[in-house]
Structure formats: structure tokens, C-alpha cells
């Protein structure tokens, strides 16, 4: 019996070429996913540019309505800071706030203090909770669903002249306020609410879609937009910006009322995303319950097909070869041989894998040197496939000799 030699390295280490073959599919998928994301972001970036900006001709811009207002003698001033917006507010001015939700509580309080005394018109586009509670006290905002064509169903001349328009987004409920006009109802609540405040008024419009360039020509959108925004000779188009220095003002500072922002991160997430996340979590729990293993002991079941032991052995050998796992294959062969020969030489099963106990017992039975038995039964990992085959032959020979001795 010859002694088996092995290289000091293990077969578990993979060559760079093997690593590349195994990971190239994943890398290609990640590359395709990244390219698709960049392409999608590039395509959508052109559509989202200049949203509600009266200088933008994109589909989501509002240049069309601004040009129509200018043709009717209404001056349009675009501002991006609260100081500019409040400085231009007055009785002859319509102040349009494009995104009230971007205003901090301090900015909302300052804007409300200005509009209460300006005697002009304020138009708030898609003002949701909690911004509407500060800007128009006594009014609550609720989700009205998607934008759809709705009839005016009110006595407001601008709404009746316009007829059906595309509204939605939010609808509003006034808690006991007087001098309000509710139009374009959705589920019983108006998506356009006009609140008269002294000499001026405030218009809450649930969705800004009718001001977009690509929707202005639909239904009575243009008529309603021109009447709401053209009632005064001057229009101040306020596009709130995150870079506005007034957003960093301390609560209770100049123009503030001491209000503080109690909103948490969850409050800033749209309600639809919270419900969607809850539904996904529930679906994940149900899927886990569906796919989970049943509790209790395992139940033996008859296999639909009988698989020969030789086929199982050959299949496992192919897996070992594909994974280049000569170390696992050698360990499996040696452990099986030690388990089978241990009872033949009087060694207990628990000591079958102990070289201190097994090697002397085999040596006494075969009169073979311990170094050879050590190399065969507990030796190093074969260096290549040929060495692994040689080890299998040596183990078979050793077992045969033990059985016949």
C-alpha cells in the first residue's frame, strides 16, 4: 500500500477564472438593471422639469396658462422665496402657492398672517394636511383619489362658466365656516373650496392638473384657470424652494407665531405609501405562513420514484466535481470507510474517527505501519482528481484486507 501525498492548499479555494464564471451572470444582471434605471431616470427627467413653472413649456409646466393671462392684461411675477411673495401681496394681486406642503410651519404662519391682511386672492394648489390647517384654519383636507372630470354643482360664477373640469387630489371639509363656496364635489366633499376672508378670499384647489400645459385644453380647465387666476390685474406665482432662507428661521422669530414643528418622519410620508407598506408586510407574512414548514414530527412518505443508491452517489459526485470540492469528497470517503471497519476490529462507533484509537487497532490487525494508515484514513486533501481516485482505491483495498484478515 502506497502513501498518499497532498498539496498544502485546500481545494475550496477558487481560481480567478472560476470566480468570474460563477459571478458573471449576476454582474451582467446588475449592469442591465443599472442601465435601465439610468435610462428611465433620463427619460422621466425631461417630463418632470419645471413642474407648475409658468416659464416651462414641458408637459407638466404652466407656460400656456401664463401666456393666456398675459394676453388678457394680467402681469405674471414668478417668485421662489417667501419674502418676495409676501412683499408683492396686496388687494390687486392674486397669490398662487404651487406647493404648500413644501413650506415649513413657520413659513405657513407668516404666509397666513400676510394674506389675512392683503385683501387679495390666495390660491393654494393641492394643499393637504397639515398645511391647510395652518393656512386656512377651520378647513380639513382628505384624499379625493385620482383626477377625474367633475361637474361644478355650485353657484360660483367661475365654476358655472367653466362647466366640467378635471379635478381631484384632495377634497376639503369646512367645520362651521361661513362665507364658503364648495364646487366640484367628490364623495360629497368639494375639490374646490372658496373661503371669503374679509375683503379677500382663499381658493383651495385639490389638484394642480388643470394648470399643466398638456391638460389646459381639456374640458373647461382653461376657463376655470383664467377666471381663478385672472380676477386681479397682478398674479404672483410662488414656487416654494428648499433653498429659501426663511425656511431656516427660528420658530417664533420675525413674522412667526411661536409655532413649532411636531411632525415626525412618518407624518411626512404620504398616506398611500403607508397603506401600501402595510399591505406588502401583510402579504409577506401570509407568504411566510404559506411556505413555512408545518410543525410537529416529520412524516415518512413514499417517494413517487425509487432512486438507486448508485445514482445518488453518482449525482453527489458530480456536484462535488462541479464545486471542485475534493476536500469534502475525501472526507466523505474516509469517514465511510472508518465507520465500516471500526466494528470489524473491535472499535466502538464513537471512537471510529479518532486516530489515536483506530490506527493502532488497524495496525495490529494488518501489521501495516501507522504512517501509511494515517495518510490513508486521516491524511491531507488530495491535490487533484487523480489523487482522489487513488485514495478511493486505497480505501477499498484497506477495507477488503480488514474484512479478509
Order of alpha helices (4+ residues) and beta strands (2+ residues): alpha-alpha-beta-alpha-beta-alpha-beta-alpha-beta-alpha-beta-beta-beta-beta-alpha-beta-alpha-alpha-alpha-alpha-alpha-alpha-alpha
